[in-house]
Every structure is written in structure tokens, then in C-alpha cells.
């Protein structure tokens, strides 16, 4: 019985990945964008390693984690799988930067210079520069992490001096309770901010990335220029109750 449930889980995760991939392709085409210009980041927080293995079997290799200790446990459990790309997407405490710098290829949630400095200083020699996105609090919500749009230019200029970081772009988690028109405008504001930074800071980094859009709003985000969509529920089903995480 247990084996049967696992098999069903694997096949449903594979089916979901196929469905979400087709949805991304359709939205990319509808937006008049290049096929393949939007990548799927599987948000795997609270999911067991077996779920990630099922996703890998279906061709998914990029995984986003919010909780450091849980992520480190999974990275270790899945070390036998080649070519997995780990993205840290949660709030970052100063005392967690070393392990993030050592273990991840991407960090989407850098929101202040102190964190960026520590990630650069603690990135091990021999690893390529750490890809980072700056998290923007696009709707100025008190409960959300992120810098303001006004703070971006100075932050980008300062991060350009850090040797072990590669500034890829911006990330945001807009208020999902906005009307659709307002949500679309939030995504557009982030895209406009990225374009402005490219003009102001042509040497700051590739600035080729917009990490925005989740299960419920990825189509809108793709229409406004998302290059990574962060999807959990639509791949893995409803999330189990959250437990205290490190």
C-alpha cells in the first residue's frame, strides 16, 4: 500500500510538472516572447526528498528552498543526483549567510548590503560567483522583506563592487490579494525597475532576471517579463502544515 501511494505521488508530480511547463509555454507564446525564455523554479520547502526525486525524474533540476536547515538536509540527501541547482528564496539572517554562500547557486532574496557583503566574503574559493537577485518590497507591505524601489540604485552600485557575487536581477512577491489589474501593475513596476537599472548601471551584472510569479499568478508575471516563476503548490499539491524551521 505504501509503495502504491509513493508511485501515485511520483506520477502526479510528473503530470503536474508537465502541466505547469505547458502553461508556461502557452503564456510565453501569448506574451510574444522567445520560447524557453521563462524557467521553472520548483519551490520545494516542506517537501520530502522523495518528492524532489520524483520531480527530477520528470526533468526538473532547479529547486527553491526557504528554510536553511531543511534545505541543507535535502541537499545532502540528494547529493547522488548530478546537476541539481539550488536556489535560496527565503528571508536571510546574518548568521545563516555562510552556509547559504557555501551551498547554493542562486539567492533570490538579498534585500540589504550587509547580507550581500557577507555572501560575497563567505563564498568559497573555487566556486563560481553566487548569482543573486535583489528582493524588492514592491507593494510596501509591512509584513514583507525587501528593499524599496528608491533604495535600488544605491544598492546596485554598492553590490557592483563585491567580487564574488553576480547580480542577475530582481525578485518580488506582490500582494496576492490585489485585483488582477493591480497585480499586473506590480509586476510591470518590477520589470520597469530592472530596465532602468540596466540603463543606469550597465556594468553592474547581467541584469537579465525577473524572479516573479507563483502558482496563482504566473501567467500575469510572464506577460510582464518574468524569467523565473517560483511554483510549489501547482507541482507538489497543497503544502503540509508548517513546522518550526531553522
C-alpha angles and dihedrals in degrees: 000000000000091000091051092053091050092050091050089049092051093049093046092050089050090048091049092050089051091049094048092045090054090047090053091048092049093049091046091052092046090053091053091242131143114277109254094023092117120065128201118234110194108218101217103172112142090009119122120242090253090065090052091049089054089051092049090052087057091053102265114137106160117080130181121211130188104187118061103210093045089049093050090051090052094045088055094045092052098040090116090067112086125220100020112154115210121206123190109214105164134092112290125225117200093241091058099053097092095058091042090051090049100046111033136070094202137027115194098178108064106139106163140034095244091062092045091051093051093048091051094046093046099044104116120244111254094039120100117251113289113256109230139184123198113235113228123199090221097180096037092241115177091218096053132084120230144093123267124256088249091058095051103086095053092043092051092049092051095045089052087071094057111099103204100049130082110203106217103170146276138322130196140173104205120203102277092206093067119110111266093256092054092046090053089050090052090055090046092052090055092048091049090049091054092050090050091051091052089057096044098041108028091164098045095097140292091302088194100131137090111178103194139122131060137199095298101040109023093116091059091045092051090049088057097047110277114167097182121036115194109217128176115142095045089055105037104022128241113347118250117244111290117252127196107287133192 
